[in-house]
Amino acid sequence: MNEVLKINYEAEQPTVSARELHEQLHIETPFKKWIDRMCDYGFEESKDFWTKMSKSTGGRPSTEYELSIDMAKQICMIQRSPEGKQIRQYFIDLEKAWNTPEQIMARALKMANHSIESLKGRCKFLGEQVVEQQQIITELQPKANYVDMILQSKSLVTITQIAKDYGMSGRKLNKILKELKIQYKVGGQWVLYSKYQNGGYVHSRTIDITRTDGRADVAMQTEWTQKGRLFLYEELKKHGYVPVIEQAA
């Protein structure tokens, strides 16, 4: 079959360019005015025709129309011209060829191949996701282990005990927390700044001490709750301080 008009087979059904049809029919009416009038014959967008903006070549982009073969046939009949009759017959022959068992089978195989390729792509994507998630799990496992250790414990801990988790002394950790504006010292006791003091992070304990001159006395000692320990973990992590268990990962 000689090609009278270029047929687009990329969609679910064959379509033809309305502008090319307009040219082949030798319509004297300007294209925009003509196609608007044709669409007013009761044709539906997204069913009988589809619109898209043309690529700009320096001027204003124009609206292009893709017509279903059925709509194109009816337009040819409306024109009542030799060109319209010839092109309409071309579309009729085209439809016959399109609906032969061989063509139907070819389209079914094409759809099946497309589905297979889509599934392959999906499986590859899911496989890559699994690998990525496994890497994330591996990276986060030390953190999970440390946090689990915190959550499993209910007891209060001293700053020295927390400092050991980070491989440093209690004195150094107190200094860091002071620099981060988390705590400050009052009468020999470390206390939290007001923005943190009601968070349930610390508990004050009275302990018996012996002064250097031998006198018995008491002092207030700040101990951290497990909630406070977790709070310190998050805050220290922001500034590059991580527990030894994560440093080794």
Secondary structure, DSSP 4 states (H G I P E B T S, - for coil): ---SS-EE-SSSS-EEEHHHHHHHTT--S-HHHHHHHHHTTT--BTTTEEEEEPPPSSS---EEEEEEHHHHHHHHHHH-SHHHHHHHHHHHHHHHHHTSHHHHHHHHHHHHHHHHHHHHHHHHHHHHHHHHHHHHHHHHHHHHHHHHHHHH--S-B-HHHHHHHTTS-HHHHHHHHHHTTSEEEETTEEEE-HHHHTSS-EEEEEEEEE-TTS-EEEEEEEEE-HHHHHHHHHHHHHTT---HHHHT-
